[in-house]
Each structure stands twice: as structure tokens, then as C-alpha cells.
């Protein structure tokens, strides 16, 4: 077992992995954030704020989508990377 996050996390609700970049994304429904960290435990960062009840996360076609229970919506919150041609 490898712990990626052990501090500044209160109620993780959803998690997804972007296997093309080895990034892990999760929501914290108490802190109202979506955060990310590299697979090796480096580069932790907040990628979205004021997402009150992010209950589901999904990465598809270079975008991070969030299902938000508070606003009854699904929205794009982040473009993950530039497409290479």
C-alpha cells in the first residue's frame, strides 16, 4: 500500500485516474475542492474550487468532468492537456 495523500483531506468523495498522464484526481466534499496528484505522490495541487458536492469524476478526451450533487449538474472543470498532432 502506498499512501498518496495523508494531510489536508477531510471527506474524499470521488476518485478517478488519468492513465495517460498517471494523475489521480479526487474531490473533497467538505473542502469543496477537486485536487490532483501525480502517481508517484508529487505535484499535489487544487484544480477546482467551489464544487460543493462533487460525487463523481471522469476523465475523457483530455477533459475532467464532475457530477455535482449540489447543483444537479455535470460540468467540465478542467482541460487536462493540449492535444498533440
C-alpha positions as CSV (number, residue, x, y, z in Angstrom):
1,X,0.0,0.0,0.0
2,X,1.2,3.5,-0.9
3,X,-0.5,6.5,0.6
4,X,-0.6,9.4,-1.8
5,X,-2.4,11.9,0.5
6,X,-2.5,11.9,4.2
7,X,-2.8,15.6,5.1
8,X,-5.3,18.3,4.3
9,X,-8.0,15.9,3.3
10,X,-11.3,15.7,5.1
11,X,-14.0,13.8,3.2
12,X,-12.9,12.4,-0.2
13,X,-16.0,11.5,-2.2
14,X,-14.9,10.6,-5.7
15,X,-11.7,9.5,-7.4
16,X,-10.5,8.9,-10.9
17,X,-7.2,8.2,-12.6
18,X,-6.0,9.6,-15.9
19,X,-3.8,6.7,-17.1
20,X,-2.3,8.6,-20.0
21,X,-0.6,11.0,-17.5
22,X,-0.6,8.9,-14.3
23,X,-2.5,11.6,-12.4
24,X,-5.0,10.8,-9.7
25,X,-8.0,13.2,-9.2
26,X,-10.3,13.3,-6.2
27,X,-13.0,15.5,-4.7
28,X,-13.3,16.6,-1.1
29,X,-16.9,17.5,-0.3
30,X,-16.1,19.3,2.9
31,X,-13.4,21.5,1.4
32,X,-15.4,21.9,-1.9
33,X,-12.4,21.1,-4.0
34,X,-11.1,18.8,-6.7
35,X,-7.4,18.0,-6.3
36,X,-4.8,16.1,-8.3
37,X,-1.5,14.4,-7.5
38,X,1.0,12.5,-9.6
39,X,1.1,8.7,-9.3
40,X,4.4,9.0,-7.5
41,X,3.0,11.3,-4.9
42,X,4.5,14.5,-6.2
43,X,2.8,17.7,-7.6
44,X,-0.3,17.8,-5.4
45,X,-2.5,20.7,-6.4
46,X,-6.0,22.0,-6.3
47,X,-7.6,22.0,-9.8
48,X,-11.1,23.4,-9.0
49,X,-12.6,25.2,-6.1
50,X,-16.2,25.9,-5.0
51,X,-17.5,22.5,-6.2
52,X,-19.8,21.8,-3.2
53,X,-20.8,18.2,-3.7
54,X,-18.6,16.6,-6.4
55,X,-19.8,13.0,-6.1
56,X,-18.3,11.6,-9.4
57,X,-15.3,12.4,-11.5
58,X,-14.4,11.2,-15.0
59,X,-11.5,11.9,-17.4
60,X,-12.4,11.6,-21.1
61,X,-10.8,13.1,-24.2
62,X,-8.4,15.5,-22.3
63,X,-11.1,16.9,-20.0
64,X,-12.1,16.4,-16.4
65,X,-15.9,16.1,-15.8
66,X,-17.6,16.5,-12.4
67,X,-21.1,15.4,-11.4
68,X,-22.2,17.9,-8.7
69,X,-25.0,16.9,-6.4
70,X,-25.5,20.4,-5.0
71,X,-26.3,21.9,-8.4
72,X,-27.7,18.7,-10.0
73,X,-25.3,19.1,-12.9
74,X,-22.4,17.6,-14.9
75,X,-19.8,20.0,-15.9
76,X,-16.3,20.3,-17.4
77,X,-13.9,21.8,-14.8
78,X,-10.5,21.3,-16.5
79,X,-8.8,20.7,-19.8
80,X,-6.1,18.2,-18.8
81,X,-3.5,18.7,-21.5
82,X,-3.1,20.0,-25.0
83,X,-3.7,17.6,-27.8
84,X,-0.6,16.7,-29.8
85,X,-0.9,16.3,-33.5
